[in-house]
Amino acid sequence: MPKYLALHRGINVGGNNLIRMADLKACFESMGLSDVTTYIQSGNVVFAAKAGDSARLAAKIEKTLSARFAYAARVVIVTHAELRAAVRKAPKGFGTAPDKFRYDVIFLKDPLTPKEAMKAVSVRPGVDAAYAGKRALYFSRLIARATQSRLARVIGTPAYAFMTIRNWSTTTKLLALMDERT
C-alpha cells in the first residue's frame, strides 16, 4: 500500500491542542490506516492507506481527529513521492550550511498554490530567502540575524491556514522514515 505523511497543524504547540503521540497513532489505526508511526511531538504521522485522493484522505482524518480530540484539526497530506520530490528539488545549496542558516519547508494544503503562498511570505533582504516549489515553499534565514526574519509575519495572513512548517532536518528525517518503511 502507498505511504502517506500527515503533517498536523497546531498540535502540542504553546500548550494548545495537547495530544499524546500514542493516542494520535491509535486514532489513525482506528480509521483503518496501517503501518502507523509518529515522529516527534509536533504531529508528523507516517502511515499506509489504499491509493486514493489525498484531499479525501485529509478530510477523513480531519473529521476524525476533530471529533476525537475536540479541536479544529487541519492536516496536510503528502505522498511519499511528493516528499521525495520536495527534498530532491530543493533549491541548490538549501540545507547545506546549518551553522549559518535556518532552513524550513512550508508545506501547502489545497487550494493554496505556491504562487499565492509566495505573496503571503515576505523576506528581509540579507536575512531571508524564499523559493517556490511544486507543493511547498523553501525558506531560509540567517541565524546571526534571525530576530530580523520576516517568517513569523506569515502567521497573520489568511494563507497561513493552508500551511504547515517543518524545519529541513525534520523534513529529511521524515523522508528517511518513509524510505525505511517502504
Long-range contacts (C-beta under 8 A, 24 or more apart in sequence): 1-34, 1-35, 1-48, 1-49, 1-50, 1-51, 2-48, 2-49, 2-50, 2-51, 2-79, 2-80, 3-35, 3-46, 3-47, 3-48, 3-79, 3-80, 3-178, 3-181, 3-182, 4-46, 4-47, 4-48, 4-49, 4-54, 4-57, 4-77, 4-78, 4-79, 4-80, 5-44, 5-45, 5-46, 5-77, 5-78, 5-79, 5-80, 5-83, 5-174, 5-178, 6-43, 6-44, 6-45, 6-47, 6-58, 6-61, 6-75, 6-76, 6-77, 7-43, 7-44, 7-75, 7-76, 7-77, 7-78, 7-107, 7-164, 7-166, 8-42, 8-43, 8-44, 8-45, 8-65, 8-73, 8-74, 8-75, 8-164, 9-43, 9-74, 9-75, 9-76, 9-163, 9-164, 10-71, 10-74, 11-42, 11-43, 11-71, 12-41, 12-42, 12-43, 13-42, 17-69, 17-71, 19-43, 19-69, 23-69, 24-65, 27-64, 27-65, 27-68, 27-69, 28-61, 30-64, 31-60, 31-61, 31-64, 35-181, 37-177, 37-181, 39-170, 39-173, 39-174, 39-177, 40-170, 42-166, 42-170, 44-166, 44-170, 44-174, 46-174, 46-177, 46-178, 46-181, 48-181, 54-78, 54-79, 55-110, 58-109, 74-109, 74-161, 74-164, 75-109, 76-107, 76-108, 76-109, 76-163, 76-164, 78-107, 78-135, 80-178, 80-179, 80-182, 82-134, 82-135, 83-171, 83-174, 83-175, 83-178, 84-175, 84-178, 84-179, 85-134, 86-133, 86-134, 86-135, 86-136, 86-171, 87-171, 87-172, 87-175, 89-133, 89-134, 90-133, 90-138, 91-131, 91-138, 94-131, 94-138, 94-140, 94-168, 95-168, 95-172, 98-168, 98-169, 99-143, 100-142, 100-143, 100-144, 101-140, 101-141, 101-142, 101-143, 102-140, 102-141, 102-143, 102-146, 102-167, 103-138, 103-139, 103-140, 103-167, 103-168, 104-138, 104-139, 104-140, 104-151, 104-165, 104-166, 104-167, 104-168, 105-136, 105-137, 105-138, 105-139, 105-165, 105-166, 105-167, 105-168, 105-171, 106-136, 106-137, 106-138, 106-139, 106-154, 106-163, 106-164, 106-165, 107-135, 107-136, 107-163, 107-164, 107-165, 107-166, 108-135, 108-136, 108-137, 108-162, 108-163, 109-162, 109-163, 109-164, 110-162, 111-162, 112-159, 112-162, 112-163, 116-159, 117-159, 117-162, 117-163, 119-159, 120-154, 120-157, 120-158, 120-159, 120-160, 121-150, 121-151, 121-154, 122-150, 122-153, 122-154, 123-150, 124-148, 124-149, 124-150, 139-165
